[in-house]
Amino acid sequence: MDYLVKAFGFDGQVRAYAAVTTATVGEAERRHHTWPTASAALGRTLTAALLLGATLKSEENLTVKIEGNGPLGVILADANAKGEVRGYVTNPQTHLDLTASGKLDVGGAVGSEGMLTVTKDLGMRDYFSGQVPLVSGEIGDDFTYYLVKSEQIPSSVGVGVLVAPDNSIQAAGGFMIQLMPGTSEETIAEIEAHLKTIIPVSQMIRQGMTPEDMLAEVLGKNTVNILEKMPVQFKCRCSKEKITGALVSLGNDEIEDIIATDGKAEAQCHFCNEIYQFSLEELETMRDSVKHSNN
């Protein structure tokens, strides 16, 4: 089961998060039929969004938008404080040749020029939005840069996705380390030393490491204090009721036009690819409800 842990390290000098998201990214791959490079890019973004979402309060949520100049187009992900995430990529059937080191070319697919935008809905119509230019398109580097530049938090974000030969997701997950004000130089040096020697995140998870194991690798085995553990999952907020509301909001003339032209309607959610179908009878009921509300 996918889950995320929140922790402190070095007696509260460091705030740390880590998650295994293999099933979550697998659900995104299944719903969007992503090819390997697109799977890796979307999976890394979903994982990073979950890690950022874990910093929110109960009813808050955020939206991540990555708009690069590569063939993938826009990547969009929504996450909340409850460990729920959803997302999509404009061109899911994107796959590039492997890099010289034999890795999926996420940076090439995303593009190194463009913007990363994070918009936080803090409730009561209170929004925070931060935007930074992409530094590599590799996602982890870009989120690290965002946290340092936009939120002024010295951080390190590592995310990874391993795609199997049959396009299924073999391993996915990530970590986020944030230095609190007053972190000692010795602690910073120790963390930097660990970060230089750890294996890629996707390899850690492939070897069976848990989020707790990952933080022990990144921060050191005896420095981590786990505070909370929570499940994470791909979960969309769409429903037939919401789509019905959107159709009703089109008004009487538009619904009449759909009835006359097609006699039925079909709507698809961008985030999860779920298709909702509406029969002639359902459309007539909507039209009648609009007429009734206008009288």
Rosetta blueprint (number, residue, H / E / L):
1 M L
2 D L
3 Y E
4 L E
5 V E
6 K E
7 A E
8 F E
9 G E
10 F L
11 D L
12 G L
13 Q L
14 V E
15 R E
16 A E
17 Y E
18 A E
19 A E
20 V E
21 T L
22 T H
23 A H
24 T H
25 V H
26 G H
27 E H
28 A H
29 E H
30 R H
31 R H
32 H H
33 H L
34 T L
35 W L
36 P H
37 T H
38 A H
39 S H
40 A H
41 A H
42 L H
43 G H
44 R H
45 T H
46 L H
47 T H
48 A H
49 A H
50 L H
51 L H
52 L H
53 G H
54 A L
55 T L
56 L L
57 K L
58 S L
59 E L
60 E L
61 N E
62 L E
63 T E
64 V E
65 K E
66 I E
67 E E
68 G E
69 N L
70 G L
71 P L
72 L L
73 G L
74 V E
75 I E
76 L E
77 A E
78 D E
79 A E
80 N E
81 A L
82 K L
83 G L
84 E E
85 V E
86 R E
87 G E
88 Y E
89 V E
90 T L
91 N L
92 P L
93 Q L
94 T L
95 H L
96 L L
97 D L
98 L L
99 T L
100 A L
101 S L
102 G L
103 K L
104 L L
105 D L
106 V H
107 G H
108 G H
109 A H
110 V H
111 G L
112 S L
113 E L
114 G E
115 M E
116 L E
117 T E
118 V E
119 T E
120 K E
121 D E
122 L L
123 G L
124 M L
125 R L
126 D L
127 Y E
128 F E
129 S E
130 G E
131 Q E
132 V E
133 P E
134 L L
135 V L
136 S L
137 G L
138 E L
139 I L
140 G H
141 D H
142 D H
143 F H
144 T H
145 Y H
146 Y H
147 L H
148 V H
149 K H
150 S L
151 E L
152 Q L
153 I L
154 P L
155 S E
156 S E
157 V E
158 G E
159 V E
160 G E
161 V E
162 L E
163 V E
164 A L
165 P L
166 D L
167 N L
168 S L
169 I E
170 Q E
171 A E
172 A E
173 G E
174 G E
175 F E
176 M E
177 I E
178 Q E
179 L E
180 M L
181 P L
182 G L
183 T L
184 S L
185 E H
186 E H
187 T H
188 I H
189 A H
190 E H
191 I H
192 E H
193 A H
194 H H
195 L H
196 K H
197 T H
198 I L
199 I L
200 P L
201 V H
202 S H
203 Q H
204 M H
205 I H
206 R H
207 Q L
208 G L
209 M L
210 T L
211 P H
212 E H
213 D H
214 M H
215 L H
216 A H
217 E H
218 V H
219 L H
220 G L
221 K L
222 N L
223 T L
224 V E
225 N E
226 I E
227 L E
228 E E
229 K E
230 M E
231 P E
232 V L
233 Q E
234 F E
235 K L
236 C L
237 R L
238 C L
239 S L
240 K H
241 E H
242 K H
243 I H
244 T H
245 G H
246 A H
247 L H
248 V H
249 S H
250 L L
251 G L
252 N H
253 D H
254 E H
255 I H
256 E H
257 D H
258 I H
259 I H
260 A H
261 T H
262 D L
263 G L
264 K L
265 A E
266 E E
267 A E
268 Q E
269 C L
270 H L
271 F L
272 C L
273 N L
274 E L
275 I E
276 Y E
277 Q E
278 F E
279 S L
280 L H
281 E H
282 E H
283 L H
284 E H
285 T H
286 M H
287 R H
288 D H
289 S H
290 V H
291 K H
292 H H
293 S H
294 N H
295 N L
